[in-house]
Amino acid sequence: MSNSRFDEFRELVQPALRSKLEEFALLGYETVDEEQLWTYLTKKKWKKEKNEKKLFELVDDILSVTPGEYMGFATVEALKSPDLGASDVEDFKELFK
């Protein structure tokens, strides 16, 4: 679960989150869930926000997320993950011989 200063708005923007997830599903990204999208928003999209955002700005940010933006973030996060198994390490060694 995210621990962001934006978490207090999560329930209020939930319809926008659901709408964006439905859009992603129509575009073939059915596996993205609300928690993953929220993590992207708080860790990437709103990471450097200095000023308080108004509710309509949060909704606009949610509705403007593209699958490419999200997938780029998800890919980087997956590569940072320490969950590589031994077979994955061997595959990498073979790849970079």
N, C-alpha and C positions, 0 to 999 in steps of 0.2 A: 504494500500500500504506500502510496505517495505521502510525503510529509511536506507539503508546499503551502506557501501563504495563499495560494489560490484554492485550496481545498474547501474553504468555506463557501465557495461559489459552485462547487461541483453539482450539488442537487439542483440548483437553479438552472444550470446549463445542460442538464441531462437530456432534455428533448433535442438540443442541437447535437449532442454526442451521438444519440441514437440515430438521428437523421444522417449524420456523417458515416456512421457504421453501415447503415442501409445502402448508402451510395457506394461505399467501398465494396459491399457484397455484390451489388449490381455490376461492378467493374471487375469482379473475379477475386476480390480479396476478402473472402468469407471468414478467414481464420483470425482476423484482427478483432480483438474484443475491446470493451470499454476501458478496462484497466490499462491495456497497452496504449490506446490512443491518449488517455489521460497522462500517462507517463511521458509520452512524446511531447505533449503540450507543456507540461511542467518542467521537464528536463532540457528541452530544446527550444521550443517556440517562445516560452516566457522566461527562460533562464536569466536573461540579462535585463529584464524589465526593471527599471529603477522607480518609475512612477506607478501609482495605483491605477489599475485599468478599470474602466467602467464596464458594467455588465454587457452592454451592446458590443463593446470592443472584444470581450472574451468570446461572445457568440460569433462575431465576425471572424475572429482568428480560427475558431473551430471549423466553421463552414468553409474556410478558404484552404484548409489542409488538402494537399494533393496526395494521391497514393505514392508518387515518386518521392516526395518529401518524407513521408512516413517510412517507406521502405528503406530509404537511405539511412535514416536514423536507426531503424531496427537492425539493419545489416551491421552497422558500426557497433552497436550494443552487443550483437551476437559475437562479433569478432573479439570484443573486449572480455567476453565471458570466460571464466576459468574452467568451464565445463568440457574441455576437450578430453576425449577419451584417449587411451593408448593407441588405438587403431588410427585415430585422427592424426596423432603426432607422427606416426609412421607414414601415413599418406602424405603429410606435409614434407617430411624428409625425402620421400621418393620424388615428390613434385619438384623440389628445389635442388636435386642432385646436380 
